[in-house]
Amino acid sequence: METPGVASMSGTAPFPETVWLPSVGNTEASPIALAIAGAALIFTIIVMRNTYFGLRLRAVGLNSRAATVQGVPATRYMLSAFALCGAFAGMAGALQVLAVFHRLIPNISSNLGFLSLLIVMLGNFNALMVLPVAAFFSVLNVGSLALPIQFQLESALAGVIQGALVLSAVIGRGLSQLAARPGRAGRTGKH
């Protein structure tokens, strides 16, 4: 017999329905969670593009040594970025608990943090690209559940597609940086 309020390996008892976030129809999509996520994205865009803090944070991200030479306290800005990201991750976890699972369970994130890093990398670190890339990855993840049922394909195919996209983006970025290096323009390959 399970004691109320005590966690087990499968998680805690479900929270009362009064604290659940409302959802749309029979889905797990919560308009409140979507609105909070949208507000967080807009906040990030505004801060990174229109504030002195965002300018300095971008400088530290591009080259922390050069930013330090210019008088920007790089360590302070990196720790501030970690704190903000931690706050956003905690908010995302709370929304997942209140909108999807309705209880605390072990390994609740399902590696979504790593997936979010891939999304940001594929979006070329541009906050405006996060939404379409995240929507595409969501379609892949949800669609991968139907692959074995409808097409007799492995559900891991979605992970392979995601990995191939990330590898292509990394190779493409590397090639474009290699082509843009000073001294590369005007070379004919002849000595």
N, C-alpha and C positions, 0 to 999 in steps of 0.2 A: 504494500500500500504506500502510495506516495504522499508525503507530508506537504500540505499546502504552503506555498511560499518558499519552498526549498528547491534549489536547482538540482537537476540530474544531468546525466550525459546527453540527454535529448533536449535539455533546456528547462526553462522555468514553466510554470503553469501559464496558460494564456492570460493576457491582461484583460481587465473588464472592457466590454465593448464601448464604454463611454470614452475611453482614451484612444480608440482606434481612429485613424484618419479616414474620412469617407472615400469611397472608391466609385468609379464609373461602371455601372452595370455589374457584370460578373467578372470583371477584370480586377487586377491588383493596382491599376493606375489611379492614383489619388490626385485630384486637381490641386489640392493644397501642397502636396509634395512637389508637383510640377511647377507651381507658382514660386515656391521657395527656391527650387533649383534655378529657375529662370532669373529670379532676383539676384541669386549668388553670381550667376554668369554676367548679368548686367553690371553688378557691383565690381566684378573683376575687370571688365572691359573699361569702365570709367576710371578705376584706380590706376590701371596699368597705362592708359593712354593720356589721361588728363591731370595727373598729379605729379608733384615733385617726387613723392615717394615712389611712384611707378617708374619714373624716369631713372632714378637712382637704382631701383631694383633691376631694371632691364640692363643697366650698365654693369652691375655686379654679375648678372647672369651671363652676359656676353664675355666679360673678361674681368674677373675679380681683382687681379693684380693691377691692371690698368686703372680700375675704379679706385683702388686704394691709393695709387700714386696721385690721383686727382683729388684726394681728400675725402673720398666716400668711405665710411666705416663698413667695409664689406661684410665682416663677421656679423655685425649688428643687423644688417639688411638680410643676410641669409637666415639668421635666427628668426627674424620677423616673418620672413616668407614661410619658414617651417611652422611657425605658430599659426599663421593664417591658414595654411594648408591643413594643419591638424584640426583647426576649428571647423573647416569645411568638411573634413572627413568625419568628424564626430557628428556634425549635423546630418550628413548623409546616412550614417549608421542609425541615428535616431529616427530618421524618416523611414528607413528600411524596417526597423522594428515596429514602428507605429502604423505603417501603411501596408506592409507585406506579411510579415511573420506574426505580428501581434504578441510576441514573447521574445525573451532573450534565448538565443541558442548558440552553441559553440560554432566557431568558424562561420559566422553569419555573413561575412563579406564575400565569400566565394571568389577571392582574389580580384575583386572589382578595383582595388587600388592599383594593381599592376595593369589591369585593362585600361584604367583611366590614364596612366602614363603613356601607354601605346596610342591612345586616342589623341592626346596632346602632341605627341611626336608626329603622328600622321597629319595632324592639323598644322604642322610647321610652327608650333608654339604660338599660334594665333587664336585668341579667344573666340573670334567670330567663326572659326572653322570647327570648334569643338562640337557644336550642336549637330551639324550634318554628319560629321564622322561618328559621333556617339549614336545617332539614329541608325546609321548603317551597321554599326557593331551590334546594336540592339536587335535589328532585324536578323543578323547572322545568328546571334545567340538564341533567339526565340525560334527561328526557323530550323536550327540544328536539332531541336527536339522532335520535329516532324520528319526529319530525314529518314530515320530507320523505319518509321511507320508507313510513309507514303511511297518512298523511293528505294527502300531496302539499302540505304547507304549508311555508313557509319556517322554518328553524330559528331565525331572528332573532326570531320571535314571542315566544320566552321573554324576550328582552331588552326587548321592548316591554312585556310584562306586568310585568316587574320595574320598569321606568321608570315605568309608570302607578301602580304601588303606592307607589313612593317619592314621586312627585308628589302623590298623594292624601294620604299621611301628612304631608307638609310643609304642604300647604294646610290639612288638618285641624288640625294643631298651631297654625298661624298664626291660624286662625279662633278656636280655643279660647283662645289667649292674648289675642286682641283682645277677646273677650267677657269675659274675666276682668280686664281693666284697670280700675283704680280709677276711679270716676266714671261708669262705664258702667251700673251697676245703677240701676234706677229711672228711667232716661231713657225718655221716651215718644216722643221724636222731635218733639214740639211745642215751639215757642219762645214 
